[in-house]
Amino acid sequence: MVTIVGALAYYVFTGTEDSIKKVTIEESNRAGSRPAERPIAPGLSRSEYDRQKTQTYQDAVRNSQSLADHNKHIQETEKTMQQITNGK
């Protein structure tokens, strides 16, 4: 009985250990395959690069039709709520 329990424990331990090793190897390969983020134009300082990147995100948000539709809906809802509140 002790032998069976010992063999089962060994089997579970080695299986878990192999699984952890596989996951570790896959994670290290995945992290290593990601390209490093580099500035769009070489020679920019960190603050210039951050400003340029921020501008890119601002432009994307500004040009997003779904966000514009959402903001329009919010404004209409607030206007309706204001009218209801003023009507009481």
N, C-alpha and C positions, 0 to 999 in steps of 0.2 A: 504494500500500500504506500509506504514512504517513497519507494522507488518511482511509482507511478506519479505521485504528487511532485516529486523532484523533477522528473522528466517533463511533466506538463509545465512547471514553472520555467524550466530551461527553455522549452519551446516558445513560450510566450515572451520571455526576455529576449531571446535572439531575434524573434520576429519583429518585436518592437524596435530593437536596436537597428536592424536593417532598414526598417521603414523610416526611422529618424534620419539615418544616413542618406537615404535616397532623397528625402525632402530637403535636407540641407544642401545637397549637391545641386538639386534642381533650382533652389532659391538663389544660390550663388551664381549659377549660370544665367538665370533670368536677370538678376541685378547687373551682371557684367555685360549683358547684351544690350542694355539700354544706352543709347548715346548720351554723352554728357551735353548739358544745355550750354550753348555758347552764344555770345552776343551776335546780333545780326550783322553788325559792322565791327570788324576788329579795330582795336585801338580806343574803344569807348571806355570811359571811366565807369565805375559801378553805378554811380548816381545817374549818369547819362543813359546807361543801359536800362536801369529801372524806370526812368522817365519814359523812354521809348517803348518799353514793354507795357507800361501803364497806359500809354496813349493807344496802343493797339487794342487793349481790352476795352477802353472807353469807346473807341470807334465801333467795336463789335457790339457792345451793349446799345449804343446809340442807333445802330443800323438794324437792330433786331425788331422785326415786325411783330412778333408775339409779345415782346415786352411793351411795345407801343400800344397794342390792342389791350393788354392787361391794364396799363396805366389809364387808358381811355375809359375802360370799364369801371375802374376804381373812382375816377373823377365823376362819372355819371351816377354811381351809387352814392357817393358823398353828397352830390347835388340833390338827389332825391331824398336822402335822409335829412338834409338841411331844410328842404321844403316841408317835409312832414313835421319836423321839430318846430318850425316857424308857424305852421298852421294851427298848432294847439294853443 
